[in-house]
Amino acid sequence: ATCNEFHEIRERPGDFRMNDTEVLKEILPTKLRLNYPLRTGEEPDPPNVDIPQGWQKQMDVNHIDIKFPSEHTINGTRYL
């Protein structure tokens, strides 16, 4: 297939920092998650991305998942 995209995904950090109280930090069984508040007006901005090929708007990031490889094995198999 031919890729017709004309630029890479461009991310913007937004106005929240990881240590802000509005950013919910979760420890889940298979990942760490940062939940950002949903946009309710013009400001503050959550992190967002500009998707290529004419979506023509910044898309807000609701959460970020941080995954790590498993530290354990079952019968010699490591599950990611």
C-alpha positions as CSV (number, residue, x, y, z in Angstrom):
1,A,0.0,0.0,0.0
2,T,1.1,3.5,-0.7
3,C,1.5,5.9,2.3
4,N,0.1,9.4,1.3
5,E,0.7,11.0,4.7
6,F,2.4,14.4,4.3
7,H,3.8,14.9,7.8
8,E,4.5,12.9,11.0
9,I,2.3,13.0,14.0
10,R,3.1,16.2,15.9
11,E,2.6,16.1,19.7
12,R,2.1,19.1,22.0
13,P,2.7,18.7,25.7
14,G,-0.3,20.8,26.9
15,D,-0.5,22.7,30.1
16,F,-0.5,19.9,32.7
17,R,2.6,18.4,34.3
18,M,2.9,14.9,35.6
19,N,3.0,16.1,39.2
20,D,-0.1,18.3,38.9
21,T,-2.9,17.2,41.2
22,E,-5.4,17.2,38.3
23,V,-3.4,14.4,36.6
24,L,-4.6,11.0,38.1
25,K,-1.8,8.5,38.4
26,E,-2.8,4.8,38.4
27,I,-0.9,1.6,39.1
28,L,-2.8,-1.1,37.1
29,P,-2.0,-4.8,36.9
30,T,-0.2,-4.5,33.5
31,K,0.7,-0.8,33.2
32,L,1.1,2.6,34.8
33,R,-1.4,5.2,33.6
34,L,-1.6,9.0,33.6
35,N,-5.2,10.2,33.2
36,Y,-5.5,13.8,32.1
37,P,-8.6,16.0,32.7
38,L,-11.0,16.4,29.7
39,R,-11.1,19.7,28.0
40,T,-13.9,21.9,29.3
41,G,-13.1,25.1,27.5
42,E,-10.2,26.9,25.8
43,E,-7.8,26.5,28.7
44,P,-6.0,24.6,30.2
45,D,-4.9,22.4,27.3
46,P,-4.5,18.6,27.9
47,P,-1.6,17.0,25.9
48,N,-2.7,16.8,22.2
49,V,-1.5,15.6,18.8
50,D,-1.9,16.8,15.2
51,I,-2.8,13.8,13.1
52,P,-1.6,13.9,9.5
53,Q,-3.8,13.7,6.3
54,G,-6.4,16.3,6.9
55,W,-8.0,15.6,10.3
56,Q,-7.5,19.3,10.6
57,K,-7.5,19.6,14.4
58,Q,-5.5,18.8,17.4
59,M,-6.8,15.7,19.2
60,D,-6.7,15.7,23.0
61,V,-4.9,12.9,24.8
62,N,-7.1,11.4,27.5
63,H,-4.5,9.1,29.0
64,I,-1.0,7.7,28.6
65,D,-0.2,4.1,29.3
66,I,3.4,3.1,30.3
67,K,4.1,-0.6,29.7
68,F,7.1,-2.6,30.9
69,P,8.1,-6.1,29.9
70,S,7.1,-8.8,32.4
71,E,9.7,-9.6,35.0
72,H,8.3,-13.2,35.4
73,T,8.1,-16.2,33.1
74,I,5.6,-19.1,32.9
75,N,7.2,-22.3,31.8
76,G,10.1,-20.3,30.3
77,T,7.8,-17.9,28.3
78,R,7.9,-14.2,29.0
79,Y,4.6,-12.3,28.3
80,L,4.8,-8.7,27.2
